[in-house]
């Protein structure tokens, strides 16, 4: 009889039946032997454990549903940039010379104008350069810069090689911001190297996106924090961990590595073994396999300061 009352299932869990069981338990205690009561108590404890597990399943189901609804909003999450076509149409053909920054500081209007005139003379007559500059200034809110060296890193292999070399040569600080950082071969190689540089006295700062790095275990980041690396989780999935405004529909898709304020590497490559080959992967389009890859660029010069502004 006590087995019946201490076995709790989804079907007999409702509150009304729970009240009935409590009344029956009380009646049983008045008639049963001590040994019977002890055995029944063990069964009841198992039932309580099942109830807790049942509640946990409900909570997990709610969280998954909540995440699913939030992910549906991600289609609008990257739509914060202005429409370029509208900006081009709005940009007047005649504009004053833009401000240009070199490694020594802001150039005079005369020097800036001379540079723009030289660029215009290198192509057929067109106003696209002025319109393009207007769009850049509107989107980035940053001035043009001169004296930069830009190197194309065509795939993950080239990008990781350049990133590892830059990190190894760091003397003061390393700022890394990424959408995905995984606990795989590539991710662990990065984490080991970053910890090595932190131990050498180079300050390492990491920003990762909570949604993009959802599958990475917390222990991966705790290991970095425990050894002095400053780690920031952007827009935590758990709203209780968020500071201020919280919205999963706006993830951090930046992939930026900045070394000593002198070298910046940016593009579409995350920290994951997915990108470790010449082709990052394949997806089917209308039944036809379509290879894909991401690309980075390495920048040296005054433009790196603009990446520092983005990071901070």
N, C-alpha and C positions, 0 to 999 in steps of 0.2 A: 504493500500500500504506500509506504513512504517513497518507493522508487517512482511511483506515478507522480507524486507531488513535487519531487525534487528534480525531475527531468524537465528542463525549460526549453521550449522550442519556439520557433518563429510563430507557429500557429497558436500556442497557448500563452504567448507573452503579453497580450493586451492587459491594460490596467485592471479591468473587471475581474479577469481570471486570476491575476496576481493577488487581488484582495481575497478572493475565495480560497486560494492556497494558504495565505497567511492565517485565515480563520481555521482551516483544517489542520495546519501545523500546530496551532495552539491546542486544539482538541487532542491531537496525537500525543503531545507532551504529557497530558494528564493520564494517559492509559498505557504507554509503552514502557518497556524495561530500559534501564540505563544503557545496556549494550546496544539495544535497538536505536536508542536516541543518538548514540555516538556514531553508528553507521549512517543514520539518516543525516546527521550533521555533515558528514563527509560528502554525501551525495549533494546536499544543499550547497556546500561550498563550491562543488564542481558546477552546479547550476548558476551560481553567482558569477563564476569565471566566464561561463558561456554568455551571460548577459553583458558582461563587460566587452567581450569579443564582439558581440552583436552590435553594441553601441559603436565600437571602433570601426566596424564595417560601414555603419551608417555615416560616421564622420568622414571616413575616407571617400565614400561614394559622393558625399556632398562636396568635398574638396576637388575631386576629379571633375565633377559637373561644373563647379565654379571655374576651374582652370579652362575647361572646354569653352565655356561661354566667353571667358576673357580672351582666349586665343582667337575666337571668331572676330574680335575687334582688331587683331593684329594687321588685318588688311589695310586699316587706316593708320596703323602705327608709324609707318614710314612716309606718310603723305603730308609731312610738315613743310617740305620745301616748296617755294613758289613755283608756279607754272612758268617754265622758261620761255615758252612761246609768247606768253602775255608780257613778260618782262622785255623781251626783244622788241615787241610791237610798241611798248610804252617808251622805250629808250629813244631820246631824240637823236637825230643824226649829227647835230652839232653840239659838242660838249667841251667843257674845259678839260685840259690835260689832267689825267688822274694823278694822285699822289703815288710816288714810287719810293720804296724803302730799299736801301742797300745795306751791306754789312756795317757801314759807317753811320747809318742813320737816314733820316728823310732827305731825299734829294730836293733841290730847289725846283720851282715850277718850270724854269727855263730848261734845266737838265731833263726833267720828266717829259716836257714837250718834245725835246730833241729825240729822246728815245722812241716816243710814240711815232714821230714823223719818220724815223728810220725804219721802224717796223712796217709802217704803211707803204713806204716806197719799195719794200721787198716783194709786194704782190700787186696784182692789177687793182686799179681804183675801185674801192668799195668802202662802205661804212660799217661793215660787219665787225671790225676791230673795236670801234667805239661802242657799238651795241653789246658786244661780248664783254667788254670791260664793265659796262653798266650792270649787266647781269651778275658778274662775279662780285662786284662790290655790294650789290643788293643781297645776294645769297650769303656771302661769307662775312660781310661787314669788316673786311680786312683790306689793307692796301695791297697794291701790286709790289712785288719784290724783284730785285735784280741780283745777279751774281750767284745764282744757285746752280748746283750740279745735280742732275737727275739721272738715275740709273734704273732701267727697266728690269724688274725681277719677274720673269715671264711665267713662272709656276711655283708650286710649293717648295720644290727642291731648291731652286735658286733663292727663294725668299728665306727659307729656314737657314740656309748656309750664310746668307748676309746677316740675318738676325743674330745667329750664334756668334759670328765674328764681332759684330758691333757690341754685343753684351760682354764678351770676353775682354774687349778693349775699354770698357766703361771705367771711368776714374772717379766720378762724383755721384751720379744718380742715374737710375733707370726707371722710366715711366712706361708702363705697359697697360694698354686698354684693349679689351677684346670682347667679342660677343660670346664666343665659345672657347673654353679651355677644358680639355678632357683629361681624365686620368688614364691615359694610354701611353704608349711608348714615347710619342712626341711630347705630350704634356709633362710626363715625368722628366724627360731630358731638359725641358725648359725650367721646370721647378728646381731641379738639382743645380743647374747653372745659376739661376737667380739666387738660390740659397748660398752658393759658393761666393758670389759677388757681395751679398749682404755680409757674409762673414769677413770679407776683405775690407769692409768699411764703406762700401758703396750702398747708398740708400736706394732700396727697391720699393716702388709703389705700383700696386696692381689694382685695376678696376675691371671687374668682369660682370657680365649681364646675368641676372638670376635665372631668367627664362632660358637663354641660350645655353647656359651651363647647368641646367637642371639635373642632368644625369651624373654630374661629377659629385662624388661623395664629399660631405662636409670635412672629413678628415684630411682631404687633399689640401684645403685652404687653411685648416687649423695648423697643419705642419708648417706652412709658410708664416702664419701669424706668430706662432710660438718662437720662431727664430728671428723675429725682428722686422719682417716684411710688412709694410702697410697694405692691407687688403681691404678693398671696399666692394661690397655686393650692390650692384646697381639695381634699384627698384625691386627689392626682395619679393619673391612670390608670397611669402608669409607677410600679410599686412601688419602684423604685430611687430615686425622687425623694421618696418619702414619709418623714416623720419619725415614728417610732413606729408606732402602730396604723394599719393600712391595710385598708380594706374599701369596695369600690365600691358595696355595697348600701345605703350611707347617704350619699346626695348632700346637698348644701347647697341647699335650695330657697328660702332666704330671699331676699327682694327688699327691701332697706332702703337708703335714702339719708338720711344725718344731716348736717346743716349746723350747725357751730359749737355743737353740743349744744343748739340751740334749736328746730330744725325737723326733723321726721322725716317721710319719705314711704315708705309700705309698702303691699303688696298682692300682686297676682298678675302684675304687668307686668314682663317682662324687658327687656333692652336689645337690641332687634331691630326691624327694619322691619316685621316681622309685626304689631306692635302700633300702627303709626303711623296707622291709619285708625280710623274710629268703630267698625267691627266688625273684630275681630282675624282672623277667618277663618270658614270653614264646614266642617262635617264631616257626613257622611251617617249617619243613624240609621234603619235599616230602609228604606233607599233614599230617604229624605226629607232634603233639605239642611237642616241645623240651624246657623244662625249662632251664633257665640259671641264673647265679648269678656271681657277681664279688667278689674278695677277696682282703684284705689289709694285711699288716704286720706292726707291731709296733717294732721299733728298738731303743734300748738304748745303748749308748757306743760311741767309737771313729768314727764309721761309719757315725754318724749323721753329722759330719763335712763335709763329702763328699756331703751330701744332701744340706747343706748350700751353698757349691760351686755351685751346680746346680741352686739353687734358684737365687743367685746373678750373 
